[in-house]
Amino acid sequence: MSDRLVWLPFDPAELGDAPEGLRYEVVDPTREVPDSVEDVRFYVPPYQMGPAIGDVLPRMRSLEVVQLLSAGVDNVRSRVPEGVALCNGRGIHDTSTAELTLALILASLRGIPDFVRAQDRHEWTPGWRPALADRRVLLVGHGAIGEAIEARLLPFEVEVVRVARTAREGVHGIDELPRLLPDADVVVLIVPLTAATRGLVDADFLARMKEGALLVNVARGAVVVTDDLVAALHSGRVRAAIDVAETEPLPADSPLWDAPGLLVSPHVGGASSAMWPRAHRLVRDQLHRYAAGEPLHNVMTGEY
């Protein structure tokens, strides 16, 4: 067939107005790799496939585009063949991840995990808890998801301090973190995993945080040095809420499970009903652009 082949992780009917001139197959390479693998031109891997995405790429001799459904590309970037466009899922997870970020912040500050445990014991445990209102939130990462988090934070009457890789109007550079950390009540991490951000949150970073401050990681697990975070939690200086870990799934013997003042969610920032409509829209738009020979969105260049 002359029609260019597209591998999708979902029924093409979900796209609605799918472009003509393309041929579609629903494929999950972790279960079976069809003989058509050598003919694939446009590949959309299953969501949260992780590093296994790269396993099938060497067999895709006709590949032109890899369209991820994730915002991060660190698991696959080095394995994408030269000349193949790698596009991330920018825009898919903004809403869902921002919602979870707010949930983690509010649950941690208002003591929701403690109430759940008290309910299991049939205990009534009233008391005063810190509010989110009037707090200073340091937002480390100000891409699309960071902006979505900020938009949801502001109605809670907080002050948001923005930090990004490069300083610009209204946004501090990441090199200013040592000065900004001591004044922040909540520190939210939403940076990509790069050479510059790997291990960003270490013992020094945590020591600079305000006493009793809350660290929220919805970025990548390796942005935080796990042993340093565990030590800081046991010291009682800081609290934390994490949706990601260096090793996932988090091993049963990880010291994080029993660390005091820690709320753990299992990397579900994007896993909500809000994701799929946005994923379908992005893939549909990208396929229309691809079919028409127009420039694609979200093409990854440089380390980001």
Residue pairs with C-beta under 8 A, 6 or more apart in sequence:
1 23
3 21
3 22
3 23
4 21
4 22
4 23
4 41
4 42
4 291
5 22
5 23
5 24
5 25
5 36
5 39
5 40
5 41
5 42
5 62
6 12
6 22
6 23
6 24
6 25
6 40
6 41
6 42
6 43
6 44
6 287
7 25
7 26
7 27
7 40
7 42
7 43
7 44
8 24
8 25
8 26
8 27
8 44
8 283
9 26
9 27
9 28
9 44
9 45
9 46
9 47
9 69
10 26
10 276
10 280
11 26
12 18
12 24
12 26
14 276
14 280
15 280
15 283
15 284
15 287
16 280
16 284
17 284
17 288
18 24
18 284
18 287
19 287
19 288
19 290
19 291
19 292
20 291
21 291
22 42
22 287
22 290
22 291
25 34
25 36
27 33
27 34
28 46
29 37
29 45
29 46
29 49
29 52
29 55
29 56
30 46
30 49
30 52
33 56
33 59
37 56
37 59
37 60
38 59
38 60
38 61
38 62
39 62
40 60
40 62
40 63
41 62
41 63
41 64
41 65
42 64
42 65
42 67
42 287
42 290
43 60
43 63
43 65
43 66
43 67
44 67
44 68
44 69
44 283
45 53
45 66
45 68
45 69
45 76
46 69
47 69
47 70
47 270
47 275
47 279
48 70
48 267
48 271
50 75
51 75
51 76
53 66
53 68
53 75
53 76
53 79
54 75
54 76
54 78
54 79
54 80
57 63
57 66
57 79
57 80
57 81
57 84
58 81
63 81
63 84
64 84
64 85
64 290
65 84
65 85
65 87
65 286
65 290
65 296
66 76
66 80
66 84
66 85
66 86
66 87
67 87
67 89
67 282
67 283
67 286
68 76
68 86
68 87
68 88
68 89
69 89
69 92
69 279
69 283
70 88
70 89
70 93
70 270
71 88
71 89
71 90
71 92
71 93
71 97
71 144
71 145
71 192
71 270
72 88
72 192
72 193
72 220
73 86
73 88
73 192
73 300
74 192
74 193
74 194
74 220
76 86
77 86
77 300
80 86
85 296
85 299
86 299
86 300
87 286
87 296
87 297
87 298
87 299
87 300
88 298
88 300
89 279
89 282
89 298
90 143
90 144
90 297
90 298
91 144
91 278
91 282
91 298
92 270
92 275
92 278
92 279
92 282
93 145
93 269
93 270
93 275
93 278
94 144
94 145
94 147
94 148
94 278
95 148
95 274
95 278
96 269
96 270
96 271
96 272
96 274
96 275
97 145
97 148
97 149
97 190
97 218
97 269
97 270
98 145
98 148
98 149
98 151
98 152
99 152
99 272
99 274
100 218
100 243
100 265
100 268
100 269
100 272
101 149
101 152
101 188
101 190
101 216
101 218
101 269
102 149
102 152
102 153
104 216
104 218
104 241
104 243
104 263
104 265
105 132
105 137
105 186
105 188
105 214
105 216
105 241
106 112
106 132
107 113
107 241
107 263
108 214
108 216
108 239
108 240
108 241
108 263
109 129
109 130
109 131
109 132
109 186
109 214
110 129
110 130
110 131
111 127
111 129
113 263
114 125
115 125
118 124
118 125
132 153
132 156
132 158
132 186
133 156
133 157
133 158
134 157
134 158
135 158
135 159
135 185
135 186
136 158
136 159
136 161
136 183
136 184
136 185
136 186
137 153
137 158
137 159
137 160
137 161
137 184
137 185
137 186
137 187
137 188
138 161
138 163
138 180
138 181
138 184
138 186
138 187
138 188
139 146
139 149
139 150
139 153
139 160
139 161
139 162
139 163
139 188
139 190
140 163
140 174
140 177
140 187
140 188
140 189
140 190
140 191
140 200
141 163
141 164
141 188
141 189
141 190
141 191
141 192
141 219
142 150
142 162
142 163
142 164
142 171
143 164
143 190
143 192
145 190
145 218
146 162
146 164
146 190
149 188
149 190
150 160
150 162
153 160
154 160
158 186
161 172
161 180
161 184
162 170
162 171
162 172
163 171
163 172
163 173
163 174
163 176
163 177
163 180
164 171
164 172
164 173
164 174
165 173
165 174
165 191
165 196
165 304
166 173
167 173
167 176
172 180
174 196
174 200
177 205
177 208
178 208
181 187
181 205
181 208
181 209
181 210
182 208
182 209
182 210
183 210
184 209
184 210
184 213
185 210
185 213
185 214
186 213
186 214
186 216
187 209
187 213
187 214
187 215
187 216
188 216
188 218
189 200
189 201
189 215
189 216
189 217
189 218
189 219
189 223
189 224
190 218
190 219
191 197
191 200
191 219
191 220
191 223
192 219
192 220
192 304
193 219
193 220
193 222
193 223
194 303
194 304
195 303
196 303
197 219
197 220
197 223
198 222
198 223
199 222
199 223
199 224
199 225
200 223
200 224
201 215
201 217
201 223
201 224
201 225
201 228
201 229
202 225
202 228
203 225
203 228
203 231
203 232
206 215
206 228
206 229
206 232
206 237
206 238
207 232
207 237
209 215
209 232
209 237
209 238
211 237
211 238
212 237
212 238
212 239
213 238
213 239
214 238
214 239
214 240
214 241
215 224
215 229
215 238
215 239
215 240
215 241
216 240
216 241
216 242
217 223
217 224
217 240
217 241
217 242
217 243
217 244
218 243
218 244
218 269
219 244
220 244
221 242
221 244
221 245
221 246
221 247
221 248
222 246
224 242
224 246
226 245
226 246
226 254
226 255
226 256
227 255
229 240
229 256
229 259
230 255
230 256
230 259
232 238
233 239
233 240
233 259
233 260
233 261
233 262
234 259
234 260
236 260
236 261
238 261
239 261
239 262
240 259
240 261
240 262
240 263
241 262
241 263
241 264
241 265
242 256
242 262
242 263
242 264
242 265
243 265
243 266
243 267
243 268
243 269
244 267
244 269
245 254
245 256
245 264
245 267
247 254
248 266
248 267
249 266
250 256
250 257
250 264
250 266
256 262
256 264
257 264
282 297
282 298
285 297
286 296
286 297
286 298
288 294
289 295
289 296
289 297
290 296
